[in-house]
Each structure stands twice: as C-alpha cells, then as structure tokens.
Amino acid sequence: MNTAILQVEDLYKDFGGLRALSGVSFTLKEGEITALIGPNGAGKTTLFNCITGFTPVTKGKILYRGKNITNWPPHKVVRHGLARTFQVVQILDDMTVEENVMVGAFLHEKTVQGARLLARKALQQSGIDHYTEHLAGSLPIPAKKRLEIAMALVTKPTLLMLDESMAGLTPTEFRDVQELILNLKKEGVTLVVVEHVMEAIMPICDRVLVLNLGVLIAQGTAKEVAENPDVIKAYLGDKYARNR
C-alpha cells in the first residue's frame, strides 16, 4: 500500500475579506498522479502557493512526509523535496536554457561542472536537451513549459506539482507532456497536476481532487468524479460526462 506523502488538514486562506480556501483536507499517496481540477477562481493556484510556501496559510496544517511544513519559506520546502511549476511560466529570459536549469542544480551541487551535469540530465528527461544553448526567452511556449519542468526536476523532487503545464498546447504537444508525466511516475516521482484539458489529464491520473469556490467538493477516481452530480454542475458539464 502506498504511504501518505502529503497531508493537508482543514486549510483556510483569506485575502482580506475574501476567503480563497475553506477547510480543504486531503491526503496524497506516494507514487500516484493526482489531478487537481475546478473552474477558474476555484483556488487551485492558491492551494499550490500555500503548500509550497509562496502564500502564508490563514489556518490549517500541511504535512510533508509527516513533517509539519506549514508556512515554511519556498527555499526550505524545495530543499525537502517538494517542487512546483507556475501557471504563468517563470524563467530567466536572458539566460540560456542550460543556465536556467543550473540555477536549481546548485541546491544539491557545489561545482559548476556538477551543476551542468545535473542540468543536462533534467533537460534530457524533459525532452528539450536540443535547446541547451538557446536563450530561454526565445523558446516557443511548449518548450518554455518543459524548461520549467526541467528547472523543477533538477532539484530532485519526490513530489512535483505542475500548474497548467499543458495549457495552450496542441493535442500532439499535450500527448508529449502526458508521456513525460507517466515517465516521471515510473521513476518514483509523485505528481499533482492542475489542468483544464480533461481529455489530457483524466486518463493518466490515479485520483482527482475537485475545488470549487475554495471548497473541496469531491475526490476519488476519474470515473467517480466524472459521474459526481456536483462536479458536473460546477465544472465538467453534461457534455463531458456523456462523452466518457
């Protein structure tokens, strides 16, 4: 049986008078792919930000491998094996692709040569090693998304959180990202994926979490969630349910 890698307990996040997350609780199992879905404004990115230390928690607890990491700063979170990408790609445009990845490699490697070797491995994993010497800002959007994945992978995460890494991609491109995600799972990485392209994420995930207006309204297998009346009403719609 898979052990718990992340536990979120009764999590709240308020921005002034606005409550973005309300009593969110769930457990992630090691080695699984979990999809986090919901309409725009549901609180998905806010949840990512709270877990990874970019946004302070108002109330609640976050446990990673049994350790309380609530309100840890991002650099401490990533050092303990939890990495993430961003909804809006965060790269250093005026540095090469390799240099972008090397920045994170110094988390584990003290020498330039060692950091370069780790970076090249991460770029190969992400399928963009042919862009090594290109300026990051010159890459097409699909390659930028893969670059950000490589920047996360080089930190050697045991849990990787991907925020809309398939957004804006063509069907062929998101099949490539599907394959990358499945390969990472085979290598022992646990993944949480925020995605709006249901046809891309639902077939490859083990479990699904559904947020709506900051509340976790459902969790379960893709089939269970797709047949949940509350989820259909709030997000998926009858058309998706009928097409399954």
C-alpha positions, 0 to 999 in steps of 0.5 A: 500500500502506498504511504501518505506523502502529503497531508493537508488538514482543514486549510483556510486562506483569506485575502482580506475579506475574501476567503480563497480556501475553506477547510480543504483536507486531503491526503496524497499517496506516494507514487500516484498522479493526482489531478487537481481540477475546478473552474477558474477562481476555484483556488487551485493556484492558491492551494499550490502557493500555500503548500509550497510556501509562496502564500502564508496559510490563514489556518490549517496544517500541511504535512510533508512526509509527516513533517509539519511544513506549514508556512515554511519559506519556498527555499526550505520546502524545495530543499525537502523535496517538494517542487512546483511549476507556475501557471504563468511560466517563470524563467530567466529570459536572458539566460540560456536554457542550460543556465536556467536549469543550473540555477536549481542544480546548485541546491544539491551541487557545489561545482559548476561542472556538477551543476551542468551535469545535473542540468543536462540530465533534467533537460534530457528527461524533459525532452528539450536537451536540443535547446541547451544553448538557446536563450530561454526567452526565445523558446516557443511556449511548449518548450518554455513549459518543459524548461520549467519542468526541467528547472523543477526536476533538477532539484530532485523532487519526490513530489512535483506539482505542475500548474497548467503545464499543458495549457495552450498546447496542441493535442500532439504537444499535450500527448508529449507532456502526458508521456513525460508525466507517466515517465516521471511516475515510473521513476518514483516521482509523485505528481499533482497536476492542475489542468483544464484539458480533461481529455489530457489529464483524466486518463493518466491520473490515479485520483482527482481532487475537485475545488470549487469556490475554495471548497473541496467538493469531491475526490476519488477516481476519474470515473467517480468524479466524472459521474459526481452530480456536483462536479458536473454542475460546477465544472465538467458539464453534461457534455463531458460526462456523456462523452466518457 
